[in-house]
Amino acid sequence: MSDENSEGLVAVEASVNSVFYAQANPGEPGFVTEGDQVEEDTVVCLLEIMKCFRSVPAGVKGTVEKVVAVNGEMVKKGEALLYIKPEA
């Protein structure tokens, strides 16, 4: 998880080069959408590395402000997947 940006948002970042998945299976609802409330341990997405899937927790309690990664697309280590506005 990166530091807060100038808007006070916290980025949830990719821990490795991988494929980003916003939902567990095609056709199912996403783990989170913009506006959702999350806890530190809420799973916000999956990352796939060579057919192994890693759950990604929010890491912070707050509101999902923006999902920037595209479902099914490659992401690089350190790239922001989504932004969360921490609860004050």
C-alpha positions in Angstrom: 0.0 0.0 0.0 1.4 3.4 -0.9 1.3 6.6 0.9 -1.6 8.9 0.7 -1.7 11.2 -2.4 -2.5 14.9 -2.4 -6.3 14.2 -2.3 -5.9 12.2 0.9 -6.5 8.9 -1.0 -4.6 5.7 -0.3 -3.6 3.6 -3.3 -3.9 -0.2 -3.1 -1.0 -1.3 -5.3 0.0 -4.5 -7.1 2.6 -6.4 -5.1 3.9 -8.2 -8.2 3.6 -8.1 -12.0 0.3 -10.0 -12.5 -3.2 -10.0 -14.1 -5.8 -8.0 -12.2 -9.2 -9.5 -11.6 -12.1 -7.4 -10.2 -14.3 -10.5 -9.6 -13.8 -14.1 -8.6 -15.5 -15.5 -11.8 -16.8 -14.1 -15.0 -20.4 -12.9 -14.7 -20.2 -12.5 -10.9 -20.3 -9.1 -9.2 -17.0 -7.4 -8.5 -15.3 -7.7 -5.1 -15.8 -3.9 -4.7 -17.2 -1.0 -6.6 -16.7 2.8 -6.3 -18.5 4.0 -3.2 -18.3 0.7 -1.2 -17.2 0.8 2.4 -14.3 -1.5 3.1 -12.4 -2.8 6.2 -8.7 -3.4 6.4 -9.2 -7.1 5.6 -11.9 -6.7 2.8 -10.7 -8.5 -0.4 -10.8 -5.9 -3.1 -9.4 -7.9 -6.0 -7.4 -10.9 -7.1 -4.0 -11.0 -8.7 -3.0 -13.9 -10.9 0.6 -15.0 -11.2 1.2 -18.1 -13.4 -2.3 -19.5 -12.6 -1.9 -18.9 -8.9 -4.3 -16.4 -7.4 -3.6 -14.0 -4.6 -6.3 -12.1 -2.7 -5.6 -8.5 -2.2 -7.0 -6.9 1.0 -7.9 -3.2 1.2 -5.3 -2.6 4.0 -7.2 0.5 5.2 -10.7 1.2 6.5 -12.6 3.6 4.3 -14.5 4.2 1.0 -13.5 3.0 -2.4 -13.1 6.2 -4.4 -11.8 5.0 -7.7 -10.9 1.7 -9.4 -8.2 2.3 -12.0 -7.0 -1.2 -13.0 -8.9 -2.9 -15.8 -10.3 -6.4 -15.2 -8.2 -9.0 -17.0 -5.4 -6.7 -17.8 -1.7 -6.9 -16.8 -0.5 -4.7 -13.9 3.0 -4.0 -12.8 4.5 -4.2 -9.4 3.8 -0.9 -7.5 1.0 0.2 -10.0 -2.2 1.5 -8.3 -5.2 -0.8 -8.6 -7.7 1.4 -6.8 -7.9 4.3 -4.4 -9.5 4.3 -1.0 -10.5 7.4 1.1 -9.5 6.5 4.6 -12.1 6.9 7.4 -11.2 9.8 9.6 
